[in-house]
Amino acid sequence: MELVFSLFALINPKLIRRCSVIVLVTFLTLTNVVKAESQATERVVLQLKWSHQFQFAGYYMAKHLGYYSDQGIDLEIRPGTPTLDVTQEVLSGNADFGVGTSSLLLDYAAGKPVVVLGVIYQHSPLVLITRTQRSSDTIETVAQGPLMIEAHSGDLMAMLRRAGLASENLNIIARPDNALDILEKSQNVSSISAYQTDEPYTLLEDGIEFNTFSPRTYGVDFYGDNFFTARQTLDERKEMVQAFRQATIRGWQEALRDPETAINLILEEYPTGNNREKLRYEARVTQDLMTNLVRPGHMNPERWNHISDTFLETGMLSKKPDLSGFIFDEQPKQLPKWFWPVLLSVLTAVLILAVISFYFRSLNVRLKEEVALRLDAEKHLQTTNSKLNEAKQIAEEANLKKTWFITNVSHDLKAPVSAMISLSQIFNHHSQSLNLPDKFNRFLRQLNSGGEFLMLMLHNILDHSALEMNAVSVHPETLNLEECCTSMVNLVQALADEKEVSIDVSWQGDQRTLEMDRARVSQILLNLLHNAIKFSPERGTVTLALSIQPESLKFTVSDHGPGISPDKQRELFKMFGQSERSVTGHTSTGLGLSIVKRNVELLGGSIEVSPAQPSGAVFSIAVPLNSLPEMASR
């Protein structure tokens, strides 16, 4: 910097004043261009695929909070019907954006120029509901009657085909608006397509017995609601499309963070036949389907490839399409409008520097040598930095590919493992009526216990992958801690029964509810209880002690297994770390305690481990209640 000031000291003051005027004029011109672009507004239409409800809360919140108007978008939100073809509405120009399902991929494969911009539901909410009093009904039994299925239900059709039922042999009729009323009052309709967020609540309220068939049970795990546009709209108005996408993602983040505000907004400004309790039910199911592992709008190209493969396998596609034109690319590939004005400014600055360089001839030889030495040093430094950055980028890309691979494999394994657990539970539930021998019942319990352990391991792997990709969010909600603890104890009860380990739960104080992230607390409890049972001796005891204090939630999990020496405790919470307890014949992935520690830190709390008396280990956790972190990716 001293060299630069020395050079400018030699320049003619008049030249400096002229250059300053040129730079000032260029800056003011660019400021006016940016200001004029920011003040422009554009009328945009979003076509929903159903009537107003919490299913579209993110769009309502984004409009209400001014996220669209801040981007120069004047948005109109139009409700839809079961028979409305949203894709045609967008392609015909009646709407700029639409909300669709994974069947949008079939439209794209058929030659329709659509582009998916983001995914809202990581799991499809579409299910098949049948009115029955028999829990033993199968999909083959249900398919013998008429099926009311709405358009664009590709995952339901894939489920039927994967179950071995050809569509030409089925009696499928279009689902009308009043399909739920028909199912309740008529005995001639076998089943209807429905959303987990909607129809089950109404049937439960009306006291109607029903069965639900989910595509995920048959290994068909598609994306749910997505928002999309036409290729022409993206090509001609790319900046507007990008602005709409960003505003929509922010709106969904706010809807998940504060669902009560979203419900109030729907009741006040968007006509719906749903009452507040039904909207709350819909909000809870929506949060489960969206998951806390990724932010709203996230979609994985490999997941779309998997959906395409499923359509191909079930005969719904004749050949696999090239998805490069179907999935929106967040990285801009065109020069922005301000590029040329900025380039002009740079060229002007270069011209000014060229004029200034004319005066450098008056400098002495010593100054030239010093400049040359400094330039050589800077060039060497830039070369070194370039090589370091290239090596860092290669390492980051390799780690990201590894994380994506692990996430995809773990995600695909969840469906068959879930089916295994469900099958073992069904057999166990009907063991008496089937007169199954005790040996087979023990096998079922072992199968269920192994399945639960494998599901825990998959959840830990997915949590680890989400943390690696900085895609974990904190969502505080009203939590009944007693119900949460009971649920977690039930999940590990099979493992405890297998080892004849008893689980003792104790409370301090009368308070049972608090504001806390349900997913994070459940993951912490489940991993600690599972570890404690795993390392407990046969006929041992695991103790869970909880207390909700004015400023913090505190709980401890203790066992009577092999203890943990102080010199090993430093390695205990590291990723893939193994304590001496792990080398005593017990299996361990080395992820559980690492996930526990990172979840505790996400909640702003602390965890400690100490020896139990006379043997075992005690894990103590304290989480503050009045300083929960805001919802954000960590």
C-alpha positions in Angstrom: 0.0 0.0 0.0 2.9 2.4 0.7 4.1 1.8 -2.9 0.7 2.7 -4.3 0.5 5.9 -2.4 4.0 6.8 -3.5 3.0 6.3 -7.1 -0.1 8.5 -6.9 1.9 11.2 -5.2 3.8 11.6 -8.5 0.7 12.0 -10.7 -0.6 15.3 -11.9 -3.4 16.5 -9.5 -5.6 17.7 -12.5 -5.5 14.2 -13.9 -6.7 12.8 -10.6 -9.7 15.2 -10.5 -10.7 14.2 -14.1 -10.5 10.5 -13.3 -12.6 11.0 -10.1 -15.3 12.7 -12.2 -15.4 9.8 -14.7 -15.6 7.2 -11.9 -18.4 9.1 -10.2 -20.5 9.4 -13.3 -20.1 5.7 -14.0 -21.1 4.8 -10.4 -24.2 7.0 -10.6 -25.3 5.5 -13.9 -25.0 1.9 -12.5 -27.0 3.0 -9.4 -29.8 4.3 -11.5 -29.9 1.1 -13.6 -30.1 -1.1 -10.5 -32.7 1.1 -8.9 -34.9 1.1 -12.0 -34.8 -2.7 -12.2 -35.7 -3.1 -8.5 -38.7 -0.8 -8.7 -40.4 -2.8 -11.6 -43.2 -5.1 -10.6 -44.7 -8.1 -12.6 -48.1 -9.8 -12.4 -47.6 -13.5 -11.8 -50.2 -16.3 -11.3 -49.7 -19.5 -9.2 -52.1 -22.3 -9.9 -52.7 -24.7 -7.0 -53.9 -28.3 -7.6 -56.4 -28.3 -4.8 -58.6 -25.9 -2.7 -57.0 -23.6 -0.1 -55.5 -25.5 2.9 -52.3 -25.9 4.9 -50.9 -27.9 2.0 -50.0 -24.5 0.4 -49.1 -22.6 3.5 -45.6 -21.6 2.3 -47.0 -19.7 -0.6 -49.5 -17.8 1.6 -46.8 -16.9 4.1 -44.4 -15.7 1.4 -47.1 -13.4 0.0 -48.3 -12.2 3.4 -44.7 -11.4 4.6 -43.9 -9.5 1.4 -41.3 -11.9 0.1 -42.8 -11.9 -3.4 -43.4 -8.1 -3.5 -39.8 -7.5 -2.4 -38.7 -9.3 -5.6 -41.0 -7.2 -7.7 -43.7 -10.0 -8.0 -47.4 -9.3 -7.7 -48.6 -12.8 -7.1 -52.2 -14.2 -7.6 -52.8 -17.6 -6.0 -55.6 -19.6 -7.6 -57.2 -22.6 -6.0 -57.7 -25.9 -8.0 -59.9 -28.9 -8.2 -59.3 -32.7 -8.5 -60.1 -32.6 -12.3 -58.0 -29.5 -13.1 -55.0 -30.2 -15.3 -52.4 -27.9 -13.7 -49.8 -28.7 -16.3 -52.0 -27.6 -19.1 -52.9 -24.4 -17.2 -49.2 -23.5 -17.0 -48.3 -24.6 -20.6 -51.3 -22.7 -22.1 -50.2 -19.5 -20.3 -53.2 -19.2 -18.0 -50.7 -19.5 -15.1 -47.0 -18.8 -14.7 -46.4 -21.5 -12.0 -48.1 -24.6 -10.9 -48.1 -27.1 -8.0 -47.8 -30.7 -9.2 -46.8 -34.2 -8.2 -44.1 -36.6 -9.3 -46.3 -37.4 -12.3 -44.9 -34.2 -13.7 -42.0 -36.4 -14.9 -44.4 -38.4 -17.0 -45.6 -35.2 -18.6 -42.0 -34.2 -19.4 -41.3 -37.6 -20.8 -44.4 -37.2 -23.1 -42.8 -34.1 -24.6 -44.4 -31.4 -22.5 -41.8 -28.6 -21.9 -42.1 -28.3 -18.1 -39.3 -27.6 -15.5 -39.5 -28.6 -11.9 -38.2 -25.8 -9.7 -38.3 -27.3 -6.2 -39.8 -30.1 -4.1 -41.9 -29.4 -0.9 -42.8 -32.9 0.3 -39.8 -35.3 0.5 -42.4 -38.1 0.7 -45.6 -38.3 -1.3 -48.7 -37.8 0.8 -50.9 -39.8 -1.7 -52.5 -43.0 -0.3 -55.3 -45.3 -1.2 -58.2 -45.4 1.4 -60.8 -48.1 1.6 -63.8 -48.2 3.9 -63.7 -51.5 5.8 -64.0 -53.1 9.2 -61.5 -55.8 8.4 -57.8 -55.0 9.1 -56.8 -58.1 7.0 -57.8 -56.6 3.6 -55.0 -56.7 1.1 -54.4 -54.5 -2.0 -55.5 -57.4 -4.2 -58.8 -57.5 -2.3 -59.4 -53.8 -2.6 -58.5 -53.7 -6.3 -61.4 -56.0 -7.1 -63.9 -53.1 -6.7 -64.0 -49.7 -8.3 -61.2 -47.3 -7.5 -61.7 -43.5 -7.5 -58.2 -42.1 -8.3 -57.4 -38.5 -9.2 -55.3 -37.5 -12.2 -51.5 -37.3 -11.9 -51.4 -40.0 -9.2 -48.3 -41.8 -10.7 -47.1 -43.2 -7.3 -50.5 -44.9 -6.7 -50.5 -46.4 -10.2 -46.9 -47.6 -9.7 -47.9 -49.2 -6.4 -50.7 -51.1 -8.1 -48.4 -52.3 -10.9 -45.7 -53.3 -8.4 -48.3 -55.3 -6.6 -48.8 -57.2 -9.8 -52.1 -55.5 -10.8 -52.3 -54.4 -14.4 -54.2 -51.2 -15.0 -56.3 -52.6 -17.9 -57.7 -55.2 -15.4 -58.8 -52.5 -12.9 -62.0 -50.5 -12.6 -60.5 -47.0 -12.3 -62.8 -44.0 -12.4 -61.9 -40.3 -12.1 -62.1 -39.0 -8.6 -64.9 -36.3 -8.2 -64.8 -33.4 -5.8 -67.2 -35.2 -3.4 -65.4 -38.5 -3.4 -65.1 -38.6 0.4 -68.9 -38.2 0.8 -69.4 -41.0 -1.7 -67.0 -43.3 0.2 -68.8 -42.6 3.5 -72.4 -43.0 2.2 -72.1 -45.6 -0.6 -71.3 -49.3 -0.4 -70.4 -49.5 -4.1 -67.1 -47.6 -4.0 -64.1 -49.7 -3.0 -61.6 -47.0 -2.4 -60.5 -43.5 -3.2 -57.1 -41.7 -3.6 -56.5 -39.4 -0.7 -53.9 -37.2 1.1 -52.5 -38.2 4.5 -52.9 -34.6 5.5 -56.7 -34.4 4.8 -59.2 -37.3 4.4 -58.0 -39.5 7.3 -58.8 -36.7 9.7 -62.4 -36.4 8.4 -63.0 -40.1 8.5 -61.7 -40.3 12.1 -63.9 -37.4 13.1 -67.0 -39.1 11.6 -66.2 -42.4 13.2 -65.7 -44.2 9.9 -63.5 -47.3 10.0 -61.0 -47.5 7.1 -57.7 -49.0 5.9 -54.8 -47.1 4.3 -52.5 -48.4 1.6 -49.3 -46.4 1.1 -47.0 -46.7 -1.9 -44.0 -46.6 0.4 -45.0 -50.0 1.7 -44.4 -51.3 -1.8 -41.1 -49.6 -2.2 -42.5 -46.6 -4.2 -41.2 -43.5 -2.4 -41.8 -40.5 -4.7 -41.6 -36.8 -4.0 -44.8 -35.1 -3.1 -45.9 -31.6 -4.0 -43.5 -29.7 -6.2 -43.7 -26.2 -7.9 -42.9 -25.9 -11.6 -43.1 -23.7 -14.7 -42.9 -23.9 -18.4 -39.5 -24.0 -20.3 -40.5 -20.9 -22.2 -41.2 -18.9 -19.0 -37.8 -20.0 -17.6 -35.9 -19.0 -20.8 -37.6 -15.6 -21.2 -38.0 -14.6 -17.5 -35.2 -16.4 -15.7 -34.6 -13.7 -13.1 -38.3 -13.6 -12.2 -38.4 -17.4 -11.9 -35.3 -17.4 -9.6 -36.8 -14.7 -7.5 -40.1 -16.6 -7.2 -38.2 -19.7 -6.1 -36.2 -18.0 -3.4 -39.3 -16.2 -2.0 -41.3 -19.5 -2.0 -38.5 -21.3 0.0 -38.4 -18.5 2.5 -42.2 -18.7 2.8 -42.2 -22.4 3.6 -39.4 -21.9 6.2 -41.6 -19.4 8.0 -44.7 -21.7 7.7 -42.8 -24.5 9.4 -41.3 -22.2 12.0 -44.7 -20.6 12.9 -47.5 -22.9 11.8 -50.1 -21.1 14.0 -49.6 -17.8 12.2 -50.0 -19.7 8.9 -53.2 -21.2 10.1 -54.6 -17.8 11.2 -53.7 -16.4 7.8 -55.6 -19.3 6.0 -58.7 -18.8 8.1 -58.7 -15.0 7.6 -57.8 -14.6 4.0 -58.1 -17.9 2.1 -61.6 -19.5 2.2 -61.5 -23.1 3.3 -64.0 -25.6 4.7 -61.4 -26.8 7.3 -61.6 -25.7 10.9 -58.6 -24.8 13.1 -58.1 -28.3 14.5 -58.0 -29.9 11.1 -55.5 -27.3 9.8 -53.3 -28.1 12.9 -53.5 -31.8 12.0 -52.6 -31.1 8.5 -49.6 -28.9 9.7 -48.3 -31.8 11.8 -48.5 -34.3 9.0 -47.0 -31.8 6.5 -44.0 -31.3 8.8 -43.4 -35.1 9.0 -43.6 -35.4 5.2 -41.2 -32.5 4.6 -38.7 -33.9 7.2 -36.2 -31.9 9.1 -33.2 -33.2 7.2 -33.3 -30.8 4.2 -34.7 -27.4 3.7 -37.9 -26.8 1.7 -37.4 -26.8 -2.1 -34.5 -29.3 -1.9 -34.4 -32.0 -4.6 -31.8 -34.6 -5.5 -31.3 -35.4 -9.2 -30.5 -39.0 -8.2 -33.9 -39.2 -6.5 -35.6 -38.1 -9.7 -33.6 -40.7 -11.6 -34.9 -43.3 -9.1 -38.5 -42.2 -9.7 -37.9 -42.4 -13.5 -36.5 -46.0 -13.0 -39.6 -46.9 -11.0 -41.9 -45.6 -13.8 -39.8 -47.6 -16.3 -39.9 -50.8 -14.2 -43.7 -50.6 -13.8 -44.3 -50.0 -17.5 -45.5 -46.4 -17.1 -42.5 -45.2 -19.3 -41.3 -46.9 -22.4 -37.8 -45.4 -22.2 -35.9 -43.4 -19.7 -35.9 -39.6 -20.5 -32.9 -37.3 -20.3 -33.7 -35.3 -17.1 -31.2 -32.5 -17.8 -33.9 -30.2 -19.2 -36.4 -31.2 -16.5 -34.6 -30.3 -13.2 -34.0 -26.6 -12.6 -30.3 -25.6 -12.3 -29.7 -23.1 -9.6 -26.4 -22.0 -11.1 -26.9 -19.2 -13.6 -25.5 -19.8 -17.0 -26.3 -16.5 -18.7 -24.7 -13.1 -18.1 -26.7 -10.8 -15.9 -28.0 -7.5 -17.2 -25.6 -5.5 -15.2 -22.6 -7.3 -16.8 -22.0 -4.9 -19.7 -22.3 -1.7 -17.6 -19.8 -3.1 -15.1 -17.5 -4.2 -17.9 -17.7 -0.7 -19.3 -16.7 0.7 -15.9 -13.8 -1.8 -15.7 -12.6 -0.8 -19.1 -12.9 2.9 -18.1 -10.8 2.2 -15.0 -8.3 0.3 -17.1 -8.0 3.3 -19.5 -7.5 5.6 -16.5 -4.7 3.3 -15.2 -3.1 3.3 -18.7 -3.0 7.1 -18.6 -1.6 7.0 -15.1 1.1 4.5 -16.1 2.5 7.0 -18.6 3.8 9.0 -15.6 5.6 6.0 -14.2 8.5 6.6 -16.6 9.8 9.3 -14.2 10.4 6.8 -11.5 14.0 5.7 -10.8 15.6 2.3 -11.4 15.4 1.4 -7.7 11.6 1.8 -7.7 11.2 -0.3 -10.8 13.3 -3.1 -9.2 11.2 -3.0 -6.1 7.9 -3.2 -8.1 9.3 -6.2 -10.1 10.3 -8.0 -6.9 6.8 -7.4 -5.4 5.0 -8.5 -8.6 7.1 -11.7 -8.7 6.3 -12.5 -5.1 2.5 -11.8 -5.7 2.5 -14.1 -8.8 4.2 -16.9 -6.8 1.6 -16.4 -4.0 -1.3 -16.5 -6.5 0.0 -19.7 -8.1 0.4 -21.3 -4.7 -3.1 -20.3 -3.6 -4.6 -21.5 -6.9 -3.1 -25.0 -6.4 -4.3 -25.1 -2.8 -7.9 -24.0 -3.8 -7.9 -26.6 -6.6 -6.9 -29.4 -4.1 -9.5 -28.2 -1.6 -12.2 -28.2 -4.3 -11.4 -31.7 -5.4 -11.5 -33.0 -1.7 -14.8 -31.2 -1.1 -16.4 -32.7 -4.3 -15.2 -36.2 -3.3 -16.7 -35.8 0.2 -20.0 -34.5 -1.2 -20.3 -37.4 -3.6 -19.6 -39.8 -0.7 -22.3 -38.1 1.4 -24.8 -38.2 -1.4 -24.1 -41.9 -2.0 -24.6 -42.8 1.6 -27.8 -40.7 1.9 -29.3 -42.3 -1.2 -28.5 -45.8 -0.1 -29.7 -45.2 3.4 -32.9 -43.6 2.1 -33.6 -46.5 -0.2 -33.0 -49.0 2.6 -35.6 -47.4 4.8 -38.6 -48.7 2.8 -37.7 -52.4 2.9 -36.6 -52.2 6.6 -39.9 -50.5 7.4 -41.8 -53.2 5.6 -39.8 -55.9 7.5 -40.7 -54.2 10.9 -44.4 -53.8 9.9 -44.6 -57.4 8.8 -43.1 -58.7 12.0 -45.5 -56.5 14.1 -48.5 -57.8 12.1 -47.5 -61.4 12.6 -46.8 -60.8 16.3 -50.2 -59.0 16.7 -52.0 -62.0 15.2 -49.8 -64.7 16.8 -52.6 -66.0 19.1 -55.2 -66.2 16.3 -52.7 -68.0 14.1 -51.5 -70.4 16.9 -47.9 -69.6 16.2 -45.4 -71.6 18.3 -43.3 -69.8 21.0 -40.1 -70.4 19.0 -41.6 -68.6 16.0 -42.8 -65.7 18.3 -39.2 -65.4 19.7 -38.0 -65.3 16.1 -40.5 -62.5 15.3 -39.3 -60.5 18.4 -35.7 -60.9 17.3 -36.6 -59.9 13.7 -38.5 -56.8 15.0 -35.6 -55.9 17.4 -33.0 -56.3 14.6 -35.2 -54.2 12.3 -35.5 -51.4 14.8 -31.7 -51.4 15.3 -31.2 -51.2 11.5 -33.7 -48.4 11.3 -31.9 -46.5 14.1 -28.6 -47.0 12.2 -30.2 -45.6 9.0 -31.6 -42.6 10.8 -28.2 -42.0 12.3 -26.5 -42.2 8.9 -29.1 -39.8 7.4 -28.6 -37.4 10.3 -24.8 -37.6 9.8 -25.2 -36.9 6.1 -27.6 -33.9 6.8 -25.0 -32.5 9.2 -22.3 -33.0 6.7 -24.3 -31.0 4.0 -25.3 -28.3 6.5 -29.0 -29.2 5.9 -30.2 -29.6 9.6 -32.8 -27.2 11.0 -34.2 -26.6 14.4 -38.0 -26.4 14.7 -39.3 -25.7 18.2 -42.9 -26.8 18.9 -45.1 -27.6 21.9 -43.9 -31.0 23.1 -45.4 -33.4 25.6 -42.2 -34.8 27.1 -44.0 -37.7 28.8 -45.6 -38.9 25.5 -42.2 -38.5 23.8 -40.4 -40.6 26.4 -43.1 -43.3 26.3 -42.8 -43.5 22.6 -39.0 -43.8 22.7 -39.2 -46.5 25.4 -41.7 -48.5 23.3 -39.3 -48.4 20.4 -36.5 -50.0 22.4 -38.8 -52.3 24.5 -38.2 -55.3 22.2 -34.5 -55.0 22.6 -34.9 -54.7 26.3 -37.2 -57.7 26.5 -34.7 -59.8 24.5 -32.0 -59.1 27.2 -34.5 -59.1 30.1 -33.5 -55.5 30.9 -36.0 -53.3 32.8 -36.4 -49.6 32.0 -37.1 -47.3 34.9 -38.4 -43.8 34.1 -38.6 -41.2 36.9 -39.7 -37.6 37.0 -38.8 -34.6 39.1 -41.6 -32.0 39.3 -45.1 -31.9 37.7 -44.5 -30.1 34.4 -44.7 -32.3 31.3 -44.9 -29.8 28.3 -42.3 -27.4 26.9 -41.3 -25.7 23.7 -38.7 -28.0 22.1 -37.7 -29.6 18.7 -39.4 -33.0 18.8 -37.1 -34.7 16.2 -33.9 -33.6 18.0 -35.1 -34.7 21.5 -36.4 -38.0 20.1 -33.1 -38.8 18.4 -31.2 -38.0 21.6 -33.4 -40.2 23.8 -33.6 -43.1 21.3 -29.8 -43.3 20.9 -29.0 -43.0 24.6 -31.6 -45.6 25.6 -30.5 -48.0 22.8 -26.9 -47.7 23.9 -27.7 -48.2 27.6 -29.7 -51.4 26.9 -27.1 -52.7 24.5 -24.3 -52.4 27.1 -26.4 -53.6 30.1 -26.0 -57.1 31.4 -28.9 -59.5 31.2 -31.6 -58.8 33.7 -30.0 -55.4 34.3 -31.7 -52.0 34.7 -31.6 -48.8 32.6 -32.7 -45.6 34.4 -34.1 -42.5 32.6 -34.5 -39.5 35.0 -36.1 -36.3 33.7 -36.9 -32.9 35.1 -38.2 -29.7 33.5 -36.8 -26.7 35.4 -37.7 -23.0 34.9 -34.7 -22.4 32.6 -33.7 -25.8 31.3 -34.6 -29.4 30.6 -32.4 -31.9 32.3 -32.3 -35.7 32.0 -29.9 -38.6 32.6 -29.6 -42.1 31.2 -27.7 -44.6 33.3 -26.9 -48.3 33.0 -24.9 -51.0 34.9 -22.8 -52.2 32.1 -19.0 -51.8 31.6 -18.0 -48.3 32.5 -16.0 -45.7 30.5 -12.5 -44.7 31.7 -11.8 -41.0 31.9 -9.0 -41.2 29.3 -11.4 -42.7 26.8 -14.2 -40.1 27.3 -12.5 -37.6 25.0 -12.8 -39.9 22.0 -16.4 -41.0 23.0 -18.3 -38.3 21.0 -16.1 -38.2 17.9 -17.5 -39.4 14.6 -17.0 -43.2 14.2 -15.3 -43.2 17.6 -15.3 -46.5 19.6 -15.0 -46.7 23.4 -13.7 -49.7 25.2 -17.4 -50.8 25.7 -17.5 -51.3 21.9 -14.8 -54.0 22.0 -16.6 -56.3 24.4 -18.6 -58.0 21.7 -21.3 -55.3 21.2 -21.8 -54.0 17.7 -21.5 -50.2 17.1 -21.4 -47.9 14.1 -19.7 -45.1 16.0 -22.4 -42.7 15.0 -24.9 -42.7 17.8 -23.1 -40.7 20.5 -21.7 -38.3 17.8 -25.3 -37.6 16.6 -26.4 -37.2 20.2 -23.7 -34.6 20.9 -24.3 -32.6 17.7 -28.1 -32.6 18.3 -27.5 -31.4 21.9 -25.3 -28.6 20.5 -28.0 -27.7 18.0 -30.3 -27.1 20.9 -27.7 -25.0 22.7 -27.2 -27.6 25.5 -24.4 -29.6 27.0 -23.7 -33.3 27.6 -21.5 -34.9 30.3 -20.6 -38.5 31.0 -19.6 -39.9 34.4 -19.2 -43.4 36.0 -22.2 -45.0 37.7 -22.0 -46.7 41.1 -21.1 -49.5 41.4 -20.6 -50.0 37.6 -21.8 -48.6 34.3 -22.1 -45.1 32.9 -24.3 -42.0 33.4 -25.0 -39.6 30.5 -26.3 -36.2 31.7 -27.9 -33.6 29.4 -29.0 -30.0 30.0 -30.8 -28.0 27.4 -31.8 -24.3 27.9 -35.5 -23.5 27.4 -35.4 -19.7 27.1 -32.6 -19.4 24.5 -33.5 -21.9 21.8 -31.7 -21.0 18.5 -33.7 -19.5 15.7 -34.7 -21.9 12.9 -31.6 -21.9 10.6 -29.4 -24.3 8.8 -26.3 -25.3 10.8 
